[in-house]
Amino acid sequence: MEAASVLSSSSTSSFSLSHMLLSSLTSKPHVRFIFNSLSRCTSASRLLFSSQQSVGRFSLLRPSALTIEETVEQSTDTFSVQPKIDKSGRFCSPRAARELALMTIYAACLEGSDPVRLFEKRLNIRREPGYEFDKEWLLKYNHMSFGGPPVKTETVEEADELLKTDENDSEIEAEVLSAPPKLVYSKLILRFTRKLLVAVEEKWDSHVLVINKVAPDNWKNEPAGRILELSILHLAMSEISVLGTRHQIVINEAVDLAKRFCDGAAPRIVNGCLRTFVKDLEIAKDARVNQSVFT
């Protein structure tokens, strides 16, 4: 995937900034291990489309008090009603967990490594001496910053102002997404993220087959160029099939992630793939029910 270029007096798209952000995180010393160069996409292709790829199994940490499922089920289709920051000044919405899980899956695909182990490694990495994190960045960070068509401006000054705003937003994203997770996300969100990643691992091989069935041919022919999109599908399918989150919520969240981090028709295709996936799940469930009735 190539970042969209700025056309004359137009601002950069959210996709352009976010995609460059994912690559630029390699320059952050305390999280350099989590991203690798795109020259490693050969192993990523095998991960995304080889059902023979074995995945290690890890024990799942059991959350207590308010369960993750209750928190997710309390969310609605409108993300804006969700609290963004909790009393400790950390992200507390399920959107943040899905975003963090997506970045981890993406990085694991690039490295050809295990997403749960990579997540735990990032959680446990030590902060650099003198590193400070400004929590004001969390308030300025926008989970709902989506791409779109180029914005035309009347003057060069307006274009410069838009570009300056985009650059500032990109810097905030880089600081937030590259910061040690324990400074950015609440404990509940970190547990939910891990649970999502364990679910992805559990269903990886079977969902590779499903994605091969529902994804468009151009995605399958060039999987190294669609790592983000395919990671979104794995994440959403696993949340639906393993965690049991209502598919309406998961599909809306997946489409929003595609709008935020991908380009072109990705949101529409992600939506179509997931609706086909849910429909097939319901058909299979009805078939099992009918079979049990007759037996």
N, C-alpha and C positions, 0 to 999 in steps of 0.2 A: 504494500500500500504506500502511496506517496502522499505527502502532505499537500493540501491545496495551496496554491500560490496566491499571492496578493495581486489582484488585477487593478491596475491604475489606482483610482481613489477608493479602494475597498479595504475593509478590515479582514484580518485572517480569520478563518473559520475555527470553531471550537475544536473540530477534529484535528486541524493542523497543529494547534497549540498542544492539545492533549497527546497527540502521537509523538510530537517532538519531545514532550515532557517525559514519556515513557522511555525514550532513548537517552535523554539527557541525565536521567537518574544514575547512570553509570559513573558520572563524575562525582557523586556524593560518596565520600570514603566510607561512611558508616553503614551504607546499604549497597555498596558496589557489587557485592556478591549476588544480589537478587536479580540483576539484569545482565544480559550478555549481548555480544554483538550479533547482528542479524546473520552473520556468516554461519551461525550454529543452527540455522533453520532446517537443516537436513534431519537432525534428530527430532526437531519439533514436528516435522511432517510424519515421522514414524509414530510419534506419540499420538498425534491427532487421528491417524487413519489406520493404525495397525492394531487389530484386535488381539494380536499375540503379545502385545506389550504387557508384561506383568507389572503389577503395582503392589508395593508392600502394604501390609495391613498394620494399622496402629490402633491402640486402645483409645477409646473416646472419653475425654474428660466429662464428668457428669456435672452439669450446672445445678445449683440449688436455688432456693427462694423463688423469685419470679422466673418461670421457665422461659427459654428462648422462644418456644412455640407460642406462648401466650403473648409475648411482646410482638412477634411478627403478625399474629392474627389480629392484634389490636390496630395494626396499620390499615390504612385505607388506600384506595386508588389515587388519592390526591396527596402527593408527598408533602405539599406545603403545610398540611395540618400537623405534621410530625415535629416534635421538638428536635432541634438540631444538636444542642449542647446540654449536657446534664449539669448537676450542681458542682461536679468536680472540674467542669470546664473542658470536657472531652466529648467527642462525637458519640451520640447515643441512638441514632436512628438506624433501622435495618438497611437503608440505602448505603450507609457508610460501610457496613459489613460486606455487602455484596460487591461494592467497589473494591474493597481491600482483597476480597477473595479472588475477584477477576484479575487484579494485578499480579497476585501470587501465582495463579494458574498460568497466566501469560508468561511470567518469568520462568516458571518451571518447564514450560514447553520449549522456551528458547535454550534452556540449559540441558534439557533432557533429563530432568531430575524429578523428585517426588514433591508435590505441592505442600503436603502436610509437614514434611521434614524441613522444607525451605521456609515455611511460615514459622515454625518453631525456632529455626535458626535465627530468623530476623527478630523474633520476640526476645531472644536471649542475648543478642549482641550487645556489647558494652558501648556506652556513649563515648564519643571522643572527648578528651579533656578540654574543658572550656566551652563545650557546646551548650547553647541556650536555645530554647524554643519559645517563641512569642505566641501565647494563646490567642492574641488578637487575630492571628492568621486564620484560626478556625472560624471565627465569626465572619470573616471576609470570604472564606472559601465557599464556592457555589456548586453544590452537587447537581444543580439543574441548569448548568450552562451548556446549552446545546449548540450544534453547528447549524448551518443553513446556507441559503444563497448569499453571495457577496453583497455587502451593504454599500450602496452607492452614496457618495457624498457630493455636495455642491462645491466645496472648496478644498484646497489642499490642507488648510488648517483643520477642518473637520476630520479629514482622513488621518492626519497626524495624531489628533486627539483620540480617535478610535484605536489606532495602532498602539498608542501609549497605554490606553486602558487594557487592551488585550495583553500587552507585554507585562503589565502589572499583575493581571489575573494569573498569567502563566507563572510568574515568579512566586506568587502565593501558593499555587498548586504544587510547584516543585518543592517548596519548603514543607508543606503539609504532607505530601505523599512520600517524601524521602525521610521524614522524621521518624525516630523510634516509635513504633506503634503504641507502646504503653503511655506515651505522652499525648497521643492523638485520640485514641479510642477507649471507651469505657470497658470495664472488665466483661460486662454482658455482651458487648459487641465483639470483643476478641473471642469469647467463647462461641458466639454464633458464627463468626468467620471460620473458626476451626471446624465447627460442625458441618458447615457447607463444604469445606475442603475434604473432610472425611467422606461425605456423601459422594462427592465427585470421584474420589478414588474408588469407592465401592462399586460405582456404576460405570466406570470409565470404559471398560471393554465392551459392555453391552450397548452403551450409548454411542460408541464408535460405529457400530453396525446401524443403529437408528439414524445417525447423522448421515452416514453414507446413503441411506435410503431417501431422506427428506431434503438434504442440502442440494442446491443447484450445482450443475456440472462444473461451472467455472470455479466454484469454491473448492470442489474436490480435485480439479486438475491443477490448481495452484494453492495447495493448503498452506504453504509457507507465507503466502501473502494474505491469508485470512485467519491468522492465529487468534486475533482478538475476537472476531465473530464466532469462530468455532468454540473458543473458550466460553463465550457468553452462552452458547447453546448447551455445552456440558454443564455449566453452573446452574442454569435454569431447569434443565431436565432432571438433574439430581435433586434439586430442592423440591420439585414437584413429586418425584417418585419415591424419594427416601424420607424427606422431612415432612411431606404431606401438606405443605403450604398451599393454600387455594391457588389454583392455576391462574385465575384472573389477576391476582396480585403479582405473581411471579412473571407472567408474560408482560405486564405493564412495566415492571422493573427492568426486565431484560431489554425491552424496546428502548427504554430511557438510557440504559447503558450503551446500547448501540448508537443512539443519537449522539451521545456524549463523546464516545471514543472511536467510532467508526465513520466510514464515509459512504456516500452514494445511497444505494438502495438497501443498505444493510438493515436498518430498522424494519423496513417492510418485509424483507426476507426472513429475518429472525422471528417476526410476528407469525408469518405463514408457517415456518418450520415448527414452531412450538405449538401452534393450533393443530397442526397435523399430528404431532406427537401426542397431544392430549386426547384428540379424537381416537387415535389408535389405542391408547390406554383404556378409554371408556369402552371401546368395542371388545377388547380383550377381557375386561372386567365383566361385561354382560355375558360373554361366552362362558366364562368360568361359573357365573351364577346359574346360567341355564343348564350347564353340564351337571352341576351339583343337584339341581332340582330333579333331573331325569335319572340320576343315579341314587 
